[in-house]
Amino acid sequence: MKKVLLVAGIVAFLAACTSPKANTEAEDAVEVEEVVEETTTNYVVNGAESTVAWEGSKVTGDFHTGTVAVSMGKLSVENSVLAGGEFVLDMGSVSATDEGMDDETKGKLVGHLTSPDFFDVDSFKTASFEIASATADSLTGNLTIKDVTKAITIPYTMSAEGDVASVSSTFSIDRTQWGVEYGSGSIIADLGDKAINDAIEFDITLAATK
């Protein structure tokens, strides 16, 4: 009996170790500061050259990766700091990029992710992020998914030279804060190794030109 309890304890510990937590805190939406266009340099985001990669995982350590397309966006820069901007994601473009996964399985995964279980793309065709304020290395903005808007603060790096600007950020969110609760062990009890971690990681690069 003691052996069984010990093994169960080890399994639970290992599962906890593979359950990443979101590195952002979702807060109430914040007011967006008005951008003074006379003192800023404005750029238009090029969706074709921008990338948004995502990664989600199970408590067992299995994970999926994919992308989602940027449909539009804009950035305002003042004194080498982001002064404002926003971008919109086309949720119908969600793709899976798992290595070694065949096309049929990828299609099933994408079908599930775009269904009401997850992002319900037929009802919520876009997601968006609007910058509210920023410092030289972090920004706060309103992230909207499934018509739920929450404020998060994330790190970023930026380069701007001539007519070209690029902004990058890597961060993770707790999907349940935006109503994406399918398979969440923190919402549904007794899922065991079928539970899906609440954290989703994003790696974003926005390419923009004047």
TORPA-4810 file (N, C-alpha, C, O; in nm, 3 decimals):
<nodes>
NODE_1_0.083_-0.120_0.000_0.000_0.000_0.000_0.086_0.125_0.000_0.059_0.222_-0.071_M
NODE_2_0.193_0.121_0.083_0.284_0.236_0.089_0.349_0.260_-0.046_0.371_0.374_-0.087_K
NODE_3_0.382_0.146_-0.115_0.443_0.160_-0.248_0.348_0.229_-0.345_0.390_0.316_-0.422_K
NODE_4_0.221_0.190_-0.342_0.121_0.249_-0.430_0.109_0.398_-0.404_0.105_0.478_-0.497_V
NODE_5_0.105_0.435_-0.276_0.095_0.576_-0.239_0.218_0.653_-0.284_0.207_0.766_-0.330_L
NODE_6_0.334_0.590_-0.271_0.459_0.656_-0.312_0.460_0.679_-0.462_0.495_0.788_-0.508_L
NODE_7_0.421_0.577_-0.540_0.417_0.591_-0.685_0.317_0.700_-0.726_0.346_0.781_-0.813_V
NODE_8_0.201_0.701_-0.663_0.100_0.802_-0.693_0.152_0.940_-0.663_0.127_1.035_-0.737_A
NODE_9_0.226_0.951_-0.553_0.283_1.081_-0.517_0.385_1.128_-0.619_0.389_1.246_-0.654_G
NODE_10_0.467_1.035_-0.668_0.569_1.070_-0.767_0.502_1.114_-0.897_0.544_1.212_-0.958_I
NODE_11_0.398_1.041_-0.940_0.325_1.077_-1.062_0.265_1.216_-1.049_0.273_1.298_-1.141_V
NODE_12_0.204_1.243_-0.933_0.143_1.375_-0.913_0.248_1.485_-0.915_0.225_1.593_-0.968_A
NODE_13_0.365_1.456_-0.857_0.473_1.555_-0.855_0.523_1.582_-0.996_0.544_1.698_-1.033_F
NODE_14_0.542_1.476_-1.075_0.590_1.494_-1.212_0.487_1.569_-1.295_0.524_1.653_-1.377_L
NODE_15_0.360_1.541_-1.275_0.256_1.613_-1.348_0.259_1.760_-1.314_0.244_1.845_-1.402_A
NODE_16_0.278_1.790_-1.187_0.285_1.931_-1.144_0.404_2.001_-1.207_0.395_2.118_-1.244_A
NODE_17_0.515_1.929_-1.220_0.635_1.989_-1.278_0.617_2.021_-1.426_0.684_2.110_-1.478_C
NODE_18_0.527_1.949_-1.492_0.507_1.973_-1.635_0.384_2.060_-1.661_0.338_2.068_-1.775_T
NODE_19_0.332_2.124_-1.557_0.215_2.210_-1.571_0.257_2.356_-1.563_0.257_2.414_-1.454_S
NODE_20_0.294_2.416_-1.675_0.343_2.553_-1.671_0.233_2.650_-1.632_0.115_2.629_-1.663_P
NODE_21_0.272_2.755_-1.563_0.179_2.861_-1.526_0.197_2.979_-1.620_0.308_3.005_-1.668_K
NODE_22_0.089_3.050_-1.647_0.097_3.169_-1.731_0.188_3.272_-1.665_0.184_3.290_-1.543_A
NODE_23_0.270_3.340_-1.745_0.360_3.441_-1.688_0.302_3.581_-1.696_0.374_3.680_-1.679_N
NODE_24_0.171_3.589_-1.723_0.101_3.717_-1.718_-0.017_3.705_-1.623_-0.070_3.596_-1.601_T
NODE_25_-0.058_3.818_-1.567_-0.177_3.822_-1.483_-0.286_3.895_-1.559_-0.267_4.008_-1.603_E
NODE_26_-0.401_3.831_-1.575_-0.513_3.895_-1.643_-0.585_3.988_-1.546_-0.626_3.948_-1.438_A
NODE_27_-0.598_4.112_-1.587_-0.664_4.214_-1.504_-0.783_4.271_-1.582_-0.803_4.240_-1.699_E
NODE_28_-0.860_4.355_-1.514_-0.968_4.424_-1.584_-0.910_4.510_-1.697_-0.799_4.561_-1.686_D
NODE_29_-0.985_4.524_-1.805_-0.941_4.605_-1.918_-0.906_4.746_-1.871_-0.970_4.801_-1.782_A
NODE_30_-0.803_4.804_-1.934_-0.757_4.937_-1.895_-0.788_5.038_-2.005_-0.810_5.001_-2.120_V
NODE_31_-0.788_5.164_-1.966_-0.813_5.269_-2.063_-0.693_5.287_-2.154_-0.578_5.285_-2.107_E
NODE_32_-0.717_5.306_-2.280_-0.610_5.322_-2.378_-0.576_5.471_-2.390_-0.663_5.554_-2.416_V
NODE_33_-0.448_5.502_-2.372_-0.405_5.642_-2.381_-0.411_5.689_-2.526_-0.379_5.615_-2.618_E
NODE_34_-0.453_5.812_-2.544_-0.460_5.869_-2.678_-0.321_5.896_-2.732_-0.236_5.952_-2.662_E
NODE_35_-0.298_5.857_-2.855_-0.169_5.880_-2.920_-0.168_6.017_-2.986_-0.258_6.051_-3.063_V
NODE_36_-0.065_6.095_-2.954_-0.051_6.227_-3.016_0.025_6.209_-3.146_0.148_6.195_-3.146_V
NODE_37_-0.047_6.209_-3.258_0.013_6.172_-3.386_0.122_6.268_-3.430_0.212_6.229_-3.504_E
NODE_38_0.115_6.394_-3.387_0.214_6.493_-3.430_0.354_6.461_-3.378_0.453_6.506_-3.437_E
NODE_39_0.363_6.385_-3.269_0.493_6.356_-3.209_0.535_6.211_-3.225_0.637_6.169_-3.170_T
NODE_40_0.459_6.132_-3.300_0.490_5.991_-3.315_0.519_5.956_-3.461_0.481_6.028_-3.553_T
NODE_41_0.588_5.844_-3.478_0.607_5.786_-3.610_0.514_5.665_-3.620_0.518_5.577_-3.535_T
NODE_42_0.433_5.663_-3.723_0.331_5.559_-3.736_0.366_5.458_-3.844_0.415_5.492_-3.951_N
NODE_43_0.340_5.332_-3.812_0.372_5.221_-3.902_0.247_5.135_-3.921_0.161_5.126_-3.834_Y
NODE_44_0.240_5.072_-4.037_0.133_4.976_-4.067_0.191_4.835_-4.061_0.293_4.807_-4.124_V
NODE_45_0.127_4.747_-3.986_0.175_4.610_-3.971_0.149_4.531_-4.099_0.039_4.533_-4.153_V
NODE_46_0.252_4.462_-4.145_0.242_4.376_-4.263_0.211_4.234_-4.215_0.298_4.164_-4.163_N
NODE_47_0.085_4.192_-4.235_0.044_4.061_-4.186_0.121_3.946_-4.248_0.149_3.847_-4.182_G
NODE_48_0.154_3.959_-4.375_0.223_3.850_-4.445_0.364_3.827_-4.392_0.416_3.715_-4.400_A
NODE_49_0.426_3.931_-4.338_0.563_3.920_-4.287_0.567_3.907_-4.135_0.674_3.890_-4.077_E
NODE_50_0.453_3.915_-4.070_0.446_3.902_-3.925_0.416_3.756_-3.888_0.357_3.683_-3.968_S
NODE_51_0.456_3.715_-3.769_0.433_3.577_-3.726_0.378_3.573_-3.584_0.422_3.648_-3.497_T
NODE_52_0.282_3.486_-3.564_0.230_3.457_-3.430_0.230_3.306_-3.413_0.151_3.236_-3.476_V
NODE_53_0.319_3.256_-3.329_0.326_3.112_-3.302_0.270_3.084_-3.163_0.288_3.164_-3.071_A
NODE_54_0.202_2.971_-3.148_0.146_2.934_-3.018_0.191_2.794_-2.979_0.229_2.713_-3.063_W
NODE_55_0.185_2.767_-2.849_0.215_2.633_-2.798_0.124_2.603_-2.679_0.114_2.683_-2.586_E
NODE_56_0.060_2.488_-2.683_-0.023_2.441_-2.573_0.022_2.301_-2.534_0.077_2.229_-2.617_G
NODE_57_-0.002_2.262_-2.408_0.050_2.133_-2.363_-0.047_2.064_-2.268_-0.137_2.127_-2.211_S
NODE_58_-0.027_1.934_-2.252_-0.102_1.855_-2.155_-0.019_1.835_-2.029_0.102_1.860_-2.030_K
NODE_59_-0.083_1.791_-1.922_-0.009_1.769_-1.797_0.090_1.654_-1.812_0.183_1.641_-1.733_V
NODE_60_0.070_1.569_-1.913_0.161_1.457_-1.937_0.292_1.502_-2.000_0.388_1.426_-2.004_T
NODE_61_0.297_1.627_-2.048_0.417_1.677_-2.116_0.402_1.682_-2.266_0.482_1.748_-2.332_G
NODE_62_0.301_1.615_-2.322_0.274_1.626_-2.466_0.235_1.769_-2.499_0.173_1.838_-2.417_D
NODE_63_0.270_1.814_-2.618_0.235_1.951_-2.654_0.205_1.962_-2.802_0.243_1.877_-2.882_F
NODE_64_0.135_2.070_-2.837_0.104_2.103_-2.975_0.155_2.244_-3.004_0.159_2.329_-2.916_H
NODE_65_0.192_2.266_-3.130_0.237_2.398_-3.173_0.160_2.439_-3.297_0.104_2.355_-3.368_T
NODE_66_0.158_2.568_-3.323_0.090_2.614_-3.442_0.107_2.763_-3.463_0.186_2.828_-3.394_G
NODE_67_0.034_2.816_-3.558_0.042_2.958_-3.589_-0.100_3.013_-3.608_-0.196_2.938_-3.622_T
NODE_68_-0.109_3.145_-3.608_-0.232_3.215_-3.643_-0.191_3.344_-3.714_-0.093_3.407_-3.675_V
NODE_69_-0.264_3.382_-3.816_-0.224_3.494_-3.901_-0.267_3.628_-3.844_-0.373_3.640_-3.781_A
NODE_70_-0.183_3.729_-3.867_-0.217_3.867_-3.836_-0.289_3.926_-3.956_-0.234_3.928_-4.066_V
NODE_71_-0.411_3.975_-3.937_-0.487_4.028_-4.050_-0.466_4.178_-4.069_-0.477_4.227_-4.181_S
NODE_72_-0.435_4.250_-3.962_-0.411_4.393_-3.974_-0.349_4.445_-3.845_-0.354_4.378_-3.742_M
NODE_73_-0.292_4.563_-3.851_-0.237_4.623_-3.731_-0.168_4.755_-3.758_-0.145_4.792_-3.874_G
NODE_74_-0.135_4.825_-3.653_-0.061_4.951_-3.664_0.020_4.971_-3.537_-0.016_4.921_-3.430_K
NODE_75_0.129_5.046_-3.549_0.217_5.075_-3.438_0.252_5.223_-3.440_0.271_5.282_-3.546_L
NODE_76_0.260_5.282_-3.322_0.304_5.421_-3.309_0.426_5.423_-3.218_0.425_5.365_-3.109_S
NODE_77_0.532_5.491_-3.262_0.658_5.494_-3.188_0.694_5.639_-3.157_0.683_5.727_-3.243_V
NODE_78_0.739_5.662_-3.033_0.783_5.794_-2.992_0.909_5.780_-2.909_0.909_5.713_-2.805_E
NODE_79_1.018_5.842_-2.954_1.146_5.835_-2.883_1.189_5.692_-2.857_1.233_5.658_-2.747_N
NODE_80_1.177_5.606_-2.959_1.220_5.466_-2.955_1.138_5.380_-2.859_1.182_5.271_-2.821_S
NODE_81_1.021_5.428_-2.819_0.931_5.352_-2.731_0.795_5.343_-2.798_0.748_5.439_-2.859_V
NODE_82_0.731_5.227_-2.785_0.596_5.214_-2.838_0.502_5.311_-2.766_0.494_5.311_-2.643_L
NODE_83_0.432_5.391_-2.841_0.337_5.485_-2.783_0.194_5.436_-2.798_0.104_5.488_-2.733_A
NODE_84_0.172_5.338_-2.882_0.039_5.285_-2.903_0.036_5.189_-3.020_0.139_5.162_-3.083_G
NODE_85_-0.081_5.139_-3.049_-0.095_5.047_-3.161_-0.188_4.932_-3.128_-0.237_4.919_-3.015_G
NODE_86_-0.210_4.848_-3.226_-0.296_4.730_-3.209_-0.270_4.633_-3.324_-0.213_4.669_-3.426_E
NODE_87_-0.314_4.508_-3.303_-0.314_4.414_-3.414_-0.431_4.318_-3.397_-0.479_4.295_-3.286_F
NODE_88_-0.475_4.263_-3.508_-0.591_4.174_-3.511_-0.548_4.039_-3.566_-0.474_4.032_-3.664_V
NODE_89_-0.596_3.932_-3.503_-0.566_3.796_-3.547_-0.686_3.736_-3.617_-0.800_3.749_-3.571_L
NODE_90_-0.662_3.669_-3.729_-0.766_3.596_-3.802_-0.774_3.455_-3.742_-0.693_3.369_-3.776_D
NODE_91_-0.871_3.432_-3.654_-0.878_3.304_-3.584_-0.913_3.188_-3.678_-0.889_3.072_-3.645_M
NODE_92_-0.968_3.219_-3.793_-0.994_3.114_-3.891_-0.868_3.060_-3.956_-0.872_2.959_-4.026_G
NODE_93_-0.754_3.126_-3.931_-0.627_3.083_-3.991_-0.546_2.993_-3.899_-0.433_2.957_-3.932_S
NODE_94_-0.600_2.957_-3.783_-0.526_2.873_-3.688_-0.474_2.748_-3.759_-0.548_2.680_-3.829_V
NODE_95_-0.346_2.720_-3.739_-0.286_2.601_-3.800_-0.209_2.522_-3.695_-0.177_2.575_-3.588_S
NODE_96_-0.180_2.397_-3.725_-0.096_2.312_-3.640_0.035_2.287_-3.711_0.037_2.261_-3.831_A
NODE_97_0.145_2.293_-3.636_0.278_2.275_-3.696_0.358_2.165_-3.626_0.481_2.163_-3.636_T
NODE_98_0.291_2.075_-3.556_0.359_1.967_-3.484_0.448_1.887_-3.579_0.404_1.845_-3.686_D
NODE_99_0.572_1.866_-3.539_0.662_1.784_-3.620_0.616_1.639_-3.618_0.581_1.585_-3.513_E
NODE_100_0.616_1.577_-3.735_0.582_1.435_-3.743_0.434_1.405_-3.745_0.395_1.288_-3.755_G
NODE_101_0.349_1.508_-3.736_0.205_1.484_-3.738_0.155_1.485_-3.883_0.187_1.575_-3.959_M
NODE_102_0.076_1.384_-3.920_0.026_1.377_-4.057_-0.086_1.479_-4.079_-0.142_1.532_-3.983_D
NODE_103_-0.117_1.505_-4.204_-0.214_1.610_-4.239_-0.353_1.581_-4.183_-0.424_1.673_-4.141_D
NODE_104_-0.392_1.455_-4.182_-0.526_1.421_-4.132_-0.538_1.454_-3.983_-0.638_1.510_-3.939_E
NODE_105_-0.434_1.418_-3.906_-0.436_1.445_-3.763_-0.430_1.595_-3.735_-0.496_1.645_-3.644_T
NODE_106_-0.350_1.666_-3.814_-0.346_1.811_-3.800_-0.483_1.873_-3.826_-0.526_1.964_-3.756_K
NODE_107_-0.552_1.821_-3.928_-0.685_1.871_-3.960_-0.782_1.850_-3.845_-0.864_1.938_-3.816_G
NODE_108_-0.774_1.735_-3.780_-0.861_1.707_-3.666_-0.829_1.800_-3.549_-0.920_1.848_-3.481_K
NODE_109_-0.700_1.824_-3.526_-0.659_1.913_-3.418_-0.710_2.054_-3.443_-0.767_2.117_-3.354_L
NODE_110_-0.690_2.104_-3.564_-0.736_2.240_-3.598_-0.888_2.248_-3.588_-0.942_2.348_-3.540_V
NODE_111_-0.956_2.144_-3.633_-1.101_2.142_-3.624_-1.149_2.152_-3.481_-1.249_2.219_-3.453_G
NODE_112_-1.078_2.086_-3.390_-1.116_2.092_-3.249_-1.085_2.230_-3.190_-1.166_2.285_-3.115_H
NODE_113_-0.969_2.285_-3.224_-0.931_2.416_-3.170_-1.025_2.527_-3.216_-1.050_2.622_-3.142_L
NODE_114_-1.078_2.514_-3.337_-1.166_2.618_-3.390_-1.313_2.594_-3.354_-1.399_2.675_-3.387_T
NODE_115_-1.341_2.482_-3.287_-1.478_2.448_-3.248_-1.518_2.522_-3.120_-1.434_2.586_-3.057_S
NODE_116_-1.646_2.515_-3.081_-1.690_2.579_-2.956_-1.618_2.528_-2.831_-1.618_2.596_-2.729_P
NODE_117_-1.555_2.409_-2.838_-1.479_2.361_-2.724_-1.365_2.457_-2.688_-1.332_2.474_-2.571_D
NODE_118_-1.308_2.518_-2.791_-1.195_2.608_-2.768_-1.229_2.751_-2.811_-1.283_2.827_-2.731_F
NODE_119_-1.198_2.787_-2.934_-1.207_2.929_-2.973_-1.332_2.966_-3.052_-1.352_3.083_-3.084_F
NODE_120_-1.416_2.869_-3.084_-1.547_2.893_-3.145_-1.536_2.997_-3.258_-1.599_3.103_-3.253_D
NODE_121_-1.457_2.964_-3.356_-1.421_3.059_-3.461_-1.542_3.105_-3.543_-1.543_3.218_-3.593_V
NODE_122_-1.643_3.021_-3.558_-1.761_3.063_-3.633_-1.830_3.182_-3.566_-1.887_3.268_-3.634_D
NODE_123_-1.825_3.187_-3.433_-1.888_3.297_-3.360_-1.792_3.411_-3.331_-1.834_3.527_-3.322_S
NODE_124_-1.663_3.380_-3.317_-1.563_3.480_-3.281_-1.449_3.471_-3.382_-1.351_3.400_-3.360_F
NODE_125_-1.463_3.544_-3.490_-1.372_3.528_-3.604_-1.236_3.592_-3.582_-1.140_3.555_-3.650_K
NODE_126_-1.225_3.686_-3.490_-1.098_3.754_-3.466_-1.066_3.760_-3.318_-1.154_3.747_-3.232_T
NODE_127_-0.939_3.779_-3.290_-0.890_3.816_-3.157_-0.805_3.940_-3.178_-0.759_3.965_-3.289_A
NODE_128_-0.783_4.017_-3.073_-0.707_4.142_-3.093_-0.631_4.182_-2.968_-0.660_4.136_-2.857_S
NODE_129_-0.533_4.267_-2.988_-0.455_4.322_-2.878_-0.434_4.470_-2.905_-0.388_4.509_-3.012_F
NODE_130_-0.469_4.554_-2.807_-0.455_4.698_-2.820_-0.364_4.751_-2.710_-0.389_4.728_-2.591_E
NODE_131_-0.260_4.821_-2.749_-0.163_4.874_-2.654_-0.223_4.992_-2.579_-0.276_5.085_-2.640_I
NODE_132_-0.214_4.988_-2.447_-0.265_5.097_-2.364_-0.153_5.190_-2.319_-0.169_5.312_-2.318_A
NODE_133_-0.038_5.132_-2.281_0.077_5.211_-2.237_0.202_5.125_-2.248_0.193_5.003_-2.256_S
NODE_134_0.317_5.189_-2.248_0.441_5.113_-2.264_0.559_5.187_-2.205_0.560_5.310_-2.196_A
NODE_135_0.660_5.109_-2.164_0.791_5.162_-2.129_0.887_5.115_-2.237_0.844_5.068_-2.342_T
NODE_136_1.016_5.128_-2.212_1.114_5.087_-2.313_1.118_4.936_-2.332_1.163_4.889_-2.437_A
NODE_137_1.073_4.857_-2.233_1.085_4.712_-2.246_0.961_4.633_-2.205_0.963_4.510_-2.208_D
NODE_138_0.853_4.700_-2.167_0.729_4.629_-2.136_0.609_4.713_-2.178_0.617_4.835_-2.186_S
NODE_139_0.501_4.645_-2.204_0.380_4.718_-2.243_0.258_4.653_-2.180_0.256_4.533_-2.153_L
NODE_140_0.158_4.735_-2.159_0.030_4.689_-2.107_-0.075_4.712_-2.214_-0.081_4.819_-2.275_T
NODE_141_-0.158_4.612_-2.236_-0.260_4.626_-2.337_-0.379_4.538_-2.310_-0.376_4.453_-2.221_G
NODE_142_-0.484_4.559_-2.387_-0.608_4.483_-2.373_-0.613_4.372_-2.477_-0.614_4.397_-2.597_N
NODE_143_-0.614_4.247_-2.427_-0.624_4.130_-2.514_-0.769_4.083_-2.517_-0.828_4.056_-2.413_L
NODE_144_-0.825_4.072_-2.637_-0.964_4.028_-2.654_-0.968_3.894_-2.725_-0.919_3.881_-2.837_T
NODE_145_-1.026_3.794_-2.659_-1.048_3.662_-2.717_-1.191_3.622_-2.684_-1.233_3.632_-2.569_I
NODE_146_-1.266_3.577_-2.783_-1.405_3.536_-2.764_-1.487_3.647_-2.697_-1.571_3.620_-2.612_K
NODE_147_-1.461_3.770_-2.737_-1.531_3.888_-2.686_-1.508_3.913_-2.538_-1.581_3.991_-2.477_D
NODE_148_-1.408_3.848_-2.479_-1.366_3.876_-2.341_-1.239_3.960_-2.348_-1.142_3.920_-2.412_V
NODE_149_-1.239_4.076_-2.283_-1.124_4.166_-2.288_-1.060_4.176_-2.150_-1.126_4.212_-2.052_T
NODE_150_-0.932_4.143_-2.143_-0.854_4.151_-2.019_-0.723_4.224_-2.049_-0.670_4.215_-2.159_K
NODE_151_-0.673_4.294_-1.949_-0.545_4.363_-1.964_-0.431_4.273_-1.916_-0.443_4.206_-1.813_A
NODE_152_-0.322_4.272_-1.991_-0.201_4.200_-1.950_-0.080_4.290_-1.974_-0.084_4.381_-2.057_I
NODE_153_0.026_4.264_-1.900_0.153_4.335_-1.919_0.257_4.234_-1.966_0.276_4.131_-1.902_T
NODE_154_0.323_4.264_-2.077_0.416_4.170_-2.139_0.547_4.240_-2.174_0.549_4.361_-2.194_I
NODE_155_0.656_4.164_-2.181_0.784_4.223_-2.226_0.783_4.238_-2.378_0.708_4.170_-2.447_P
NODE_156_0.867_4.326_-2.428_0.881_4.337_-2.573_1.016_4.395_-2.608_1.081_4.462_-2.527_Y
NODE_157_1.058_4.369_-2.730_1.176_4.434_-2.787_1.134_4.498_-2.919_1.043_4.449_-2.986_T
NODE_158_1.200_4.605_-2.955_1.163_4.675_-3.077_1.286_4.727_-3.147_1.383_4.769_-3.084_M
NODE_159_1.281_4.723_-3.279_1.383_4.790_-3.361_1.309_4.875_-3.463_1.210_4.831_-3.523_S
NODE_160_1.356_4.995_-3.482_1.295_5.085_-3.580_1.405_5.163_-3.650_1.482_5.235_-3.586_A
NODE_161_1.412_5.146_-3.781_1.516_5.213_-3.859_1.458_5.250_-3.995_1.411_5.165_-4.070_E
NODE_162_1.464_5.377_-4.025_1.410_5.423_-4.152_1.260_5.398_-4.160_1.185_5.439_-4.071_G
NODE_163_1.218_5.332_-4.265_1.076_5.307_-4.286_1.028_5.175_-4.228_0.912_5.138_-4.245_D
NODE_164_1.117_5.104_-4.158_1.084_4.968_-4.112_1.091_4.959_-3.960_1.182_5.014_-3.898_V
NODE_165_0.995_4.890_-3.901_0.994_4.864_-3.757_0.957_4.718_-3.732_0.883_4.657_-3.809_A
NODE_166_1.010_4.665_-3.623_0.978_4.527_-3.584_0.962_4.522_-3.432_1.045_4.575_-3.358_S
NODE_167_0.856_4.457_-3.387_0.828_4.441_-3.244_0.810_4.292_-3.216_0.737_4.223_-3.288_V
NODE_168_0.876_4.242_-3.111_0.867_4.101_-3.076_0.834_4.084_-2.929_0.874_4.166_-2.846_S
NODE_169_0.762_3.977_-2.897_0.729_3.947_-2.758_0.701_3.799_-2.743_0.642_3.737_-2.832_S
NODE_170_0.742_3.742_-2.631_0.709_3.605_-2.594_0.645_3.608_-2.456_0.701_3.662_-2.362_T
NODE_171_0.526_3.549_-2.445_0.455_3.551_-2.318_0.352_3.439_-2.317_0.327_3.376_-2.420_F
NODE_172_0.294_3.413_-2.201_0.189_3.312_-2.191_0.072_3.367_-2.112_0.088_3.453_-2.026_S
NODE_173_-0.046_3.315_-2.143_-0.168_3.356_-2.074_-0.238_3.233_-2.016_-0.214_3.121_-2.059_I
NODE_174_-0.325_3.257_-1.919_-0.414_3.154_-1.867_-0.542_3.160_-1.950_-0.623_3.250_-1.933_D
NODE_175_-0.560_3.063_-2.039_-0.669_3.065_-2.135_-0.806_3.069_-2.067_-0.902_3.121_-2.125_R
NODE_176_-0.817_3.013_-1.946_-0.947_3.009_-1.880_-0.998_3.148_-1.845_-1.118_3.167_-1.826_T
NODE_177_-0.907_3.246_-1.836_-0.948_3.383_-1.807_-1.024_3.445_-1.924_-1.091_3.547_-1.909_Q
NODE_178_-1.013_3.383_-2.040_-1.085_3.429_-2.160_-1.196_3.330_-2.200_-1.243_3.331_-2.313_W
NODE_179_-1.236_3.246_-2.107_-1.347_3.155_-2.132_-1.314_3.033_-2.213_-1.404_2.966_-2.263_G
NODE_180_-1.185_3.001_-2.228_-1.144_2.879_-2.300_-1.112_2.774_-2.194_-0.998_2.765_-2.147_V
NODE_181_-1.212_2.695_-2.158_-1.201_2.610_-2.040_-1.192_2.461_-2.070_-1.178_2.382_-1.977_E
NODE_182_-1.201_2.421_-2.196_-1.204_2.279_-2.229_-1.079_2.208_-2.176_-0.966_2.253_-2.197_Y
NODE_183_-1.100_2.096_-2.106_-0.989_2.013_-2.059_-0.907_2.075_-1.949_-0.797_2.026_-1.920_G
NODE_184_-0.955_2.181_-1.886_-0.877_2.247_-1.782_-0.893_2.173_-1.649_-1.004_2.158_-1.598_S
NODE_185_-0.782_2.128_-1.593_-0.785_2.060_-1.465_-0.822_2.153_-1.351_-0.864_2.107_-1.245_G
NODE_186_-0.806_2.283_-1.370_-0.842_2.379_-1.265_-0.992_2.410_-1.266_-1.044_2.469_-1.172_S
NODE_187_-1.060_2.371_-1.374_-1.204_2.395_-1.386_-1.283_2.265_-1.369_-1.388_2.262_-1.305_I
NODE_188_-1.231_2.157_-1.428_-1.301_2.028_-1.429_-1.222_1.927_-1.347_-1.104_1.905_-1.372_I
NODE_189_-1.286_1.867_-1.248_-1.218_1.772_-1.160_-1.201_1.635_-1.226_-1.275_1.599_-1.318_A
NODE_190_-1.103_1.560_-1.176_-1.084_1.419_-1.212_-1.052_1.394_-1.359_-1.088_1.290_-1.413_D
NODE_191_-0.984_1.488_-1.424_-0.943_1.466_-1.563_-0.816_1.382_-1.571_-0.789_1.321_-1.675_L
NODE_192_-0.740_1.378_-1.464_-0.617_1.298_-1.463_-0.522_1.341_-1.573_-0.499_1.460_-1.595_G
NODE_193_-0.466_1.241_-1.645_-0.367_1.272_-1.749_-0.432_1.322_-1.879_-0.362_1.345_-1.977_D
NODE_194_-0.565_1.338_-1.878_-0.632_1.397_-1.994_-0.640_1.549_-1.985_-0.682_1.616_-2.079_K
NODE_195_-0.599_1.603_-1.870_-0.607_1.747_-1.849_-0.511_1.822_-1.941_-0.401_1.775_-1.970_A
NODE_196_-0.554_1.938_-1.986_-0.473_2.027_-2.070_-0.433_2.146_-1.986_-0.516_2.204_-1.916_I
NODE_197_-0.307_2.183_-1.992_-0.260_2.296_-1.914_-0.334_2.425_-1.951_-0.371_2.446_-2.066_N
NODE_198_-0.354_2.508_-1.852_-0.424_2.635_-1.875_-0.338_2.733_-1.954_-0.392_2.818_-2.026_D
NODE_199_-0.207_2.724_-1.941_-0.118_2.822_-2.004_-0.103_2.796_-2.154_-0.080_2.683_-2.196_A
NODE_200_-0.116_2.901_-2.232_-0.083_2.899_-2.374_0.029_2.999_-2.396_0.018_3.114_-2.352_I
NODE_201_0.135_2.958_-2.463_0.247_3.048_-2.490_0.238_3.105_-2.631_0.203_3.034_-2.725_E
NODE_202_0.270_3.233_-2.643_0.272_3.299_-2.773_0.410_3.358_-2.799_0.473_3.413_-2.709_F
NODE_203_0.455_3.346_-2.921_0.580_3.408_-2.967_0.543_3.493_-3.089_0.512_3.441_-3.196_D
NODE_204_0.547_3.623_-3.069_0.493_3.717_-3.170_0.602_3.807_-3.225_0.682_3.862_-3.149_I
NODE_205_0.603_3.823_-3.356_0.687_3.924_-3.421_0.601_4.001_-3.520_0.543_3.943_-3.612_T
NODE_206_0.592_4.131_-3.501_0.516_4.217_-3.591_0.613_4.295_-3.679_0.699_4.368_-3.630_L
NODE_207_0.599_4.279_-3.808_0.681_4.354_-3.905_0.596_4.467_-3.960_0.482_4.444_-4.003_A
NODE_208_0.649_4.589_-3.960_0.569_4.704_-4.001_0.651_4.802_-4.083_0.773_4.809_-4.072_A
NODE_209_0.581_4.878_-4.164_0.646_4.983_-4.246_0.565_5.111_-4.239_0.446_5.108_-4.207_T
NODE_210_0.630_5.224_-4.270_0.560_5.353_-4.273_0.461_5.357_-4.389_0.393_5.457_-4.409_K
</nodes>
